Amino acid sequence: MDWKVLLPTVGRVLGGPLGGMAVEAVAKAIGISEPTTAKVQDALDGNTLTDAQIVALREADTQLKVRMRDRKSTRLNSSHIT
């Protein structure tokens, strides 16, 4: 399974400046305690995810996309305040 296709938002931000949001979302979805980018990457690359975890990851990816959109909207709106 190519998780970057399954989880496009996570794939786009993991390892970048917003990577912490992706790590948090994935860790919460699949139950990783003390999450790090490496632990998340290993879990996604390991091909050992259950069907329930995949469903939770898809939901987390969608929620992450919404959070990023809201964050961008808030940032844009606040930049127009003088």
C-alpha positions as CSV (number, residue, x, y, z in Angstrom):
1,M,0.0,0.0,0.0
2,D,1.3,3.4,-1.0
3,W,0.3,5.5,2.1
4,K,1.1,8.8,0.3
5,V,-1.7,8.0,-2.1
6,L,-4.0,6.8,0.7
7,L,-3.1,9.8,2.9
8,P,-2.4,12.7,0.6
9,T,-2.4,15.5,3.2
10,V,-0.2,13.6,5.6
11,G,2.2,12.7,2.7
12,R,2.4,16.3,1.7
13,V,3.3,17.8,5.1
14,L,5.1,15.0,6.9
15,G,8.8,16.0,7.2
16,G,8.0,19.7,6.4
17,P,7.3,22.7,8.6
18,L,3.8,21.4,9.4
19,G,5.1,17.9,10.0
20,G,4.2,18.0,13.7
21,M,0.6,18.3,12.8
22,A,0.8,15.2,10.6
23,V,2.8,13.2,13.2
24,E,0.2,14.1,15.9
25,A,-2.7,13.1,13.6
26,V,-1.3,9.8,12.6
27,A,-0.1,8.9,16.1
28,K,-3.5,9.6,17.5
29,A,-5.2,7.6,14.8
30,I,-3.2,4.4,15.2
31,G,-2.2,4.6,18.9
32,I,1.5,5.5,18.8
33,S,2.6,6.7,22.2
34,E,5.3,9.3,22.4
35,P,5.1,10.0,18.6
36,T,8.1,11.0,16.5
37,T,8.4,11.4,12.8
38,A,10.5,8.2,12.7
39,K,7.8,6.2,14.5
40,V,5.1,7.4,12.3
41,Q,7.1,6.8,9.2
42,D,7.9,3.2,10.3
43,A,4.3,2.5,11.1
44,L,3.2,3.7,7.7
45,D,5.9,2.0,5.8
46,G,5.6,-1.3,7.7
47,N,2.4,-2.6,5.9
48,T,1.1,-3.9,9.2
49,L,-1.9,-1.6,9.6
50,T,-5.3,-3.1,10.4
51,D,-8.4,-2.2,8.4
52,A,-9.6,-0.2,11.4
53,Q,-6.3,1.7,11.6
54,I,-6.5,2.5,7.8
55,V,-10.0,3.9,8.3
56,A,-8.8,6.0,11.3
57,L,-5.9,7.2,9.2
58,R,-8.2,8.3,6.4
59,E,-10.3,10.2,8.9
60,A,-7.2,11.8,10.4
61,D,-6.0,12.8,6.9
62,T,-9.3,14.5,6.2
63,Q,-9.3,16.3,9.6
64,L,-5.7,17.4,9.0
65,K,-6.7,18.9,5.7
66,V,-9.5,20.8,7.4
67,R,-7.1,22.1,10.2
68,M,-4.7,23.3,7.6
69,R,-7.4,25.0,5.6
70,D,-8.7,26.7,8.8
71,R,-5.2,27.7,9.8
72,K,-4.6,29.2,6.4
73,S,-7.9,31.1,6.5
74,T,-7.2,32.5,9.9
75,R,-3.7,33.6,8.8
76,L,-5.1,35.3,5.7
77,N,-7.9,37.0,7.6
78,S,-5.6,38.3,10.3
79,S,-3.1,39.7,7.7
80,H,-5.9,42.0,6.4
81,I,-6.5,43.6,9.7
82,T,-4.9,47.0,10.1
